[in-house]
Amino acid sequence: MATIFAAKTYRNMTLVWTIAIVLSLLAVIDLIVGVSNDAVNFLNSAIGSRVASRRTIFWIAGAGIILGTFFSSGMMEVARKGVIYPQNFFLTELMIIFLAVMIVDILLIDSYNTLGFPTSTTIAVVFELTGAALAMAFIKTSGSLTEGTMLSDYINTGRVFLLFSGILVSILFAFVTGAIIQLISRVVFSFRYHGRFRILFALFGALSVSGILFLIFKKGIESSVYWDSPLILWSGDHPYYSFLMVFVATFFLFYLLSLLFQADIPRLVVLFGTFALALSFAANDLVNFIGIPLAGIESFRAFISSGTTLTPGSYDLAFLSDDWLRNHGFQDWVYAAFFLGSGVVMVLTLFYSKKARSVTETEVYLGRQHSGQEHFEPSQLSRTLVRHFLKFYSSADRLLPVKVHRFISKQYQRNDDQTTGKRVDEVIYFDTLRASVNLVVASVLISLGTYWGFPLSTTFVVFMVAMGTSLADQAWGRESAVYRISGVLSILGGWFITACLGFLGAFVLTLLLWWGTWITIVAALVFMVFYLVKSTRYHRKRQLEKVRFKEEISNEIAQNIGWMRNAGSDTVRKLMLESSKIYFLLVQGLLDENDVKLFEIRERTQRLRDRVKGTKTEFFRTMSRMPEESQDPGQFFIQALDYLNELTNTLLAMVNPAYEHVKNQHKGLVDYQRDDLTAILEETNAFFNFMVHLEKDKKFALLPELQQRKHSLFELIENMRLHHIRQIRSGQGKTRINIIYMELLGETRNLVTYSLNLVNSLKHLF
């Protein structure tokens, strides 16, 4: 009996030891994954307005992160007693809960990073903890909460509801606040504020900086034990005097810089706001990444130091409290080392994470001032919202007095040739005034949330403030509103998906870890590593495609006609080749009845259409900057892009019904249809190969031969159509596949026609 008990104790100890080590490693991975998503919170305004080079912005944000980590000690209680009650679980149960939460969190947030979607790491952790604790509660009570036990004994349901409702309210509040403050700021300062309003900007900047510093340091002094100098303690005892002193000093500093050196005060506010928001992020969100591993390690350390003879599976953590942690927990310098190490990892992630740039790009594009290629397709809901808003705007506009209307319209006027600041390394998406409002409003809201003691969703506070200022700044015009609102709704919908997937994933994984122990732990970790590797490769592939696409439609298009004749022609040729490959794979997929291949072809066709659309949009945007001698030939390039667009529409008209037919497991092609399509495929490929060879070598004298090939192909298609009709009359074939087959023949004719017209357009261009 003693031998069995010893063996069981050894197995439990080994399991808990292993989980503690794994939690430490997962904390580092979760930091990287989490910061890659949350970095958009404090980077989007500075990067969107290009107040400095990207590297300079990273260094400023990094300094804020390092300092903010030392303000986060009070927020660590979320993992200890904020969402669940760890004292009602045994050590082994708690460690399995934490392991499940960390694995699910890494997989979930990395998925959003790969897609370039910002999401809430706070809500992810809250619902993952809730799901895992609920699963363990079911295990402990054999599936039913009986014998006096209640769900509230394991899960702090009141806290979860408070967090959930608080975040919901913060979404609307942040949007409305951002819109109102931006409207006031724009009406006061207009778009033509450079070199003007020195005193007003000095007041605005001083108030912003003082307010942010007041909230940050008041919270930091109360929650952190690392700030014990006499000056800081005096500031804590006399907060309003401190605020007034900082305000006066900052006002005179900003005014002198503006007066003597023509300093752009909004730009300085953006730089400071980036620092402050990064600090608030680290203070508020560090718990999402290391709070759970730290709580697990503390619990394990308590077990080791207790000297008990109990096994980890029967070791009660009821003694775990704030008093015990103060007397027996890690020393302050150990926590400081944890926080500092976390800050270093987060700063390195800023500089080297490609996925962080994808997430930032999505948010910046949704808020950019000018229209262009959009990242989201419009939805019926976005169209409805825009339609109703336009009606409301028209009604409100008519109610405004004429003088007020004229004044506001004047303040919103922008000069076409007006620059919004010095271009640093990339395009400027919005000016420094809007960027400073974004940062100041978001920093104040997040600091207030931190001061009141529960973690807000920093992602959605910052995101909704930025969207509110975009609306107030008229960035969502008639040309882009449906796309931008659709993007906002998609990201908000992703928030609910995060909550559901986090809850369900942690619930299921906790059950599997409890029942499978070592096998499930190894399998889950192997799958996590495999998934991270695959997602990184997929993201790298997507980014390479975007880079090539941007290079192909770079601003060289506006310089001279040589781009259209050389690089532009190469771009069109590549798109033609891609069209021919898609057609070949489409017919082959239908012949093989391979729904997986047809699904891939459908996605590939959609990407091709987006590329063509993006090229055309960029060309129109830059056409006004082209030299006069390039504008007349430019019509042929536009014509070629029009035919390319028709090509992609034709391919979609073929691939969509073919994919649906095969996916629904309908009957496939009959023998004569297979033979006919194989023959057409060979002739069409020969036509495309000859066409590409003709265009590449600029042998436009061979166009009559290409025309003859087209007629031969049309004659073949017509003969097959007549043969097919005779077969239908004789009773052969099924209705569904007959329709697919006839559509394929007809769309193949269109494909060849548009391709020939495209080459004719390129001939006129040259």
ZIRA-V524442 format. One record per helix or strand of 3 or more residues. SS is the DSSP state (hx for helix, st for strand). FROM is the first residue (numbers start at 0). LEN is the number of residues. Records with the same first field share a line. If there is no record, write none. Layout:
SS->FROM-LEN, FROM-LEN
This chain:
hx->1-37, 39-10, 53-16, 72-10, 85-3, 90-25, 120-20, 150-3, 156-33, 197-26, 229-8, 238-23, 264-42, 311-3, 321-7, 331-21, 353-14, 379-20, 401-10, 431-20, 457-15, 480-72, 554-4, 560-5, 566-26, 594-29, 627-36, 670-26, 699-30, 734-31
